[in-house]
Amino acid sequence: MNTDSTKSIAYCVDTNLLVEFVTLENIPWQMLEPTAEVVRVIIPTTVAEEMDEHKKKNGRLRKRAIDFSQLARKIEESTDGVM
């Protein structure tokens, strides 16, 4: 049972969102759920692996994959996992 009174919401992203939509840091997460105090973004391992494979491609897909990889690394290295 969650006794924390903080309202949070979680979004699970897929590869298509990472490739076709705006970058994760530019999504207005708080606007999607204004009452949430904490927004968690879940990136499944499969999605991370697919993005890693896209780094071998050319053009826009490769750029998006590299940008995602850099953001993921930045989040992993942060002390609180916040972007």
KOLMI-101248 format. One line per 10 residues: number of its first residue (from 1); for each residue x, y, z of N, C-alpha, C, CB. Coordinates in steps of 0.1 Angstrom, whole numbers, plus 5000, padded with zeros to 4 digits. Glycine has a CB too. Layout:
residues N
NUM = X,Y,Z,X,Y,Z,X,Y,Z,X,Y,Z; ...
//
This chain:
residues 83
1 = 5008,4988,5000,5000,5000,5000,5009,5013,5000,4991,5000,5012; 5006,5022,4991,5013,5034,4990,5008,5044,5000,5013,5040,4976; 5016,5048,5010,5012,5058,5020,5017,5072,5017,5017,5054,5034; 5024,5073,5006,5029,5086,5002,5017,5094,4996,5040,5084,4991; 5015,5106,5001,5004,5115,4997,5007,5122,4984,5000,5124,5007; 5019,5121,4979,5023,5128,4966,5016,5121,4954,5038,5128,4964; 5009,5129,4946,5002,5123,4935,5013,5122,4923,4990,5132,4930; 5014,5110,4919,5024,5108,4908,5017,5100,4896,5036,5100,4913; 5023,5101,4885,5018,5094,4873,5030,5089,4866,5009,5104,4864; 5028,5078,4859,5039,5072,4851,5035,5070,4837,5043,5058,4858
11 = 5044,5073,4828,5042,5071,4814,5052,5061,4809,5043,5084,4806; 5048,5051,4801,5057,5041,4795,5058,5045,4781,5052,5026,4798; 5070,5048,4776,5072,5052,4762,5076,5041,4753,5082,5064,4762; 5073,5042,4741,5078,5032,4731,5087,5038,4721,5065,5026,4724; 5093,5030,4713,5103,5035,4703,5097,5045,4693,5108,5023,4695; 5084,5043,4689,5078,5052,4680,5077,5066,4685,5064,5047,4676; 5074,5067,4698,5073,5080,4704,5087,5087,4704,5068,5079,4719; 5097,5079,4707,5111,5084,4708,5116,5089,4694,5121,5074,4713; 5111,5082,4683,5116,5085,4670,5107,5096,4663,5116,5072,4661; 5094,5095,4665,5085,5104,4657,5080,5116,4664,5074,5096,4653
21 = 5080,5116,4678,5075,5127,4685,5086,5137,4689,5067,5122,4698; 5083,5147,4696,5093,5156,4701,5102,5148,4711,5087,5169,4708; 5113,5154,4714,5122,5147,4724,5116,5146,4738,5136,5154,4724; 5120,5137,4745,5115,5135,4759,5115,5147,4767,5122,5124,4766; 5126,5155,4767,5128,5166,4775,5119,5178,4770,5142,5171,4775; 5113,5177,4758,5104,5187,4753,5089,5184,4754,5108,5190,4739; 5086,5172,4759,5072,5168,4761,5067,5175,4773,5071,5152,4762; 5056,5182,4772,5050,5189,4784,5043,5179,4794,5040,5200,4780; 5051,5171,4800,5046,5161,4809,5036,5166,4819,5058,5154,4816; 5039,5177,4826,5031,5182,4836,5018,5187,4831,5038,5194,4844
31 = 5018,5192,4818,5005,5196,4812,4996,5184,4809,5009,5204,4799; 5002,5173,4807,4994,5161,4804,4986,5156,4816,5003,5149,4799; 4992,5158,4828,4985,5155,4840,4988,5166,4850,4990,5141,4846; 4981,5177,4850,4984,5189,4858,4983,5186,4873,4974,5200,4855; 4976,5177,4878,4975,5174,4892,4986,5166,4897,4962,5168,4895; 4994,5160,4889,5006,5152,4893,5017,5161,4898,5010,5143,4882; 5022,5157,4910,5034,5164,4915,5047,5157,4910,5033,5163,4931; 5046,5144,4907,5058,5137,4902,5053,5130,4889,5063,5127,4913; 5062,5131,4879,5059,5124,4866,5071,5115,4864,5058,5134,4854; 5068,5102,4863,5078,5092,4860,5077,5087,4846,5077,5080,4870
41 = 5088,5086,4839,5089,5081,4825,5096,5068,4825,5096,5092,4816; 5089,5058,4821,5094,5044,4821,5099,5041,4806,5084,5034,4826; 5111,5036,4805,5116,5032,4792,5120,5018,4793,5129,5041,4788; 5112,5009,4787,5114,4995,4787,5128,4991,4781,5103,4987,4780; 5134,4981,4786,5147,4976,4781,5147,4974,4766,5152,4963,4788; 5136,4968,4761,5134,4966,4747,5135,4979,4739,5121,4958,4744; 5129,4989,4744,5129,5002,4737,5143,5008,4736,5119,5012,4744; 5150,5007,4748,5164,5012,4748,5173,5004,4738,5170,5010,4762; 5170,4991,4737,5178,4982,4728,5175,4986,4714,5175,4967,4730; 5162,4989,4711,5158,4992,4697,5165,5006,4693,5143,4993,4696
51 = 5165,5015,4703,5171,5028,4700,5186,5027,4698,5168,5038,4712; 5192,5018,4705,5206,5015,4704,5209,5010,4690,5211,5005,4714; 5201,5001,4685,5202,4996,4671,5201,5007,4660,5192,4985,4668; 5192,5017,4663,5190,5028,4654,5202,5037,4652,5178,5036,4658; 5211,5036,4662,5224,5044,4661,5232,5040,4649,5232,5043,4674; 5230,5028,4644,5238,5022,4633,5232,5027,4619,5238,5007,4633; 5220,5033,4620,5213,5038,4607,5219,5051,4603,5198,5038,4609; 5212,5057,4593,5216,5070,4588,5205,5081,4591,5219,5070,4573; 5209,5093,4589,5199,5104,4589,5193,5107,4602,5189,5101,4579; 5180,5111,4601,5173,5116,4613,5171,5105,4624,5159,5120,4609
61 = 5169,5092,4619,5167,5081,4629,5180,5080,4637,5164,5068,4621; 5191,5080,4631,5204,5079,4638,5206,5091,4648,5216,5079,4628; 5202,5103,4644,5204,5114,4653,5195,5113,4665,5200,5127,4645; 5182,5109,4663,5173,5107,4674,5178,5097,4683,5159,5103,4669; 5184,5086,4678,5189,5075,4687,5201,5080,4695,5193,5063,4678; 5209,5088,4689,5221,5093,4696,5217,5103,4706,5231,5100,4686; 5207,5112,4703,5202,5121,4713,5196,5114,4725,5192,5131,4706; 5188,5104,4722,5182,5096,4733,5192,5089,4741,5172,5085,4727; 5203,5084,4735,5213,5077,4743,5220,5087,4752,5223,5071,4733; 5223,5099,4747,5229,5110,4755,5220,5114,4767,5232,5122,4747
71 = 5207,5115,4765,5198,5119,4775,5197,5107,4786,5184,5122,4769; 5196,5095,4781,5196,5084,4790,5208,5083,4799,5194,5070,4782; 5220,5086,4793,5232,5086,4801,5232,5097,4811,5244,5087,4791; 5227,5108,4807,5226,5120,4817,5217,5116,4828,5221,5132,4809; 5206,5110,4826,5197,5106,4836,5203,5096,4845,5183,5101,4830; 5209,5086,4839,5216,5075,4847,5226,5081,4856,5222,5064,4838; 5234,5091,4852,5245,5096,4859,5240,5106,4870,5254,5103,4850; 5227,5111,4869,5222,5120,4879,5220,5113,4892,5209,5128,4874; 5220,5120,4903,5218,5114,4916,5204,5110,4919,5223,5123,4927; 5194,5118,4912,5180,5115,4915,5172,5110,4903,5174,5128,4920
81 = 5179,5108,4892,5172,5102,4880,5163,5112,4873,5164,5090,4884; 5165,5125,4876,5157,5136,4870,5163,5141,4858,5154,5147,4880; 5154,5144,4848,5160,5151,4836,5156,5165,4835,5154,5144,4823
//
